[in-house]
Amino acid sequence: MNYLKVYNFYEHLVFDCIASELSSFYDDKDEEFFLDVACFALTRLPSRYFCHDIDMAFYLTASERAEMTARTKEQVVKAAEFIHARQ
């Protein structure tokens, strides 16, 4: 059985948020910084697993998606501030 087809939806949200919100603000940081931010933020977010993209598109309402996106941005920003302050 191939378990590599199971994903945490929050991973996609965190990676997208880092790319869109942080990469220009922390342009002097290396890949390790952003990996640390991703790990830190993901440990503070719930898990939402899926096997196929259509699963998330079908089962998420617009308000759920907006809440997940807002929660993700909050945790990513907090993670970046926390890690940046300790470097």
WOVEN-V650384 format. One record per helix or strand of 2 or more residues. SS is the DSSP state (hx for helix, st for strand). FROM is the first residue (numbers start at 0). LEN is the number of residues. If there is no record, write none. Layout:
# WOVEN-V650384
SS/FROM/LEN ; SS/FROM/LEN
This chain:
# WOVEN-V650384
hx/2/3 ; st/6/2 ; hx/8/14 ; hx/30/12 ; st/48/2 ; hx/52/7 ; hx/61/24
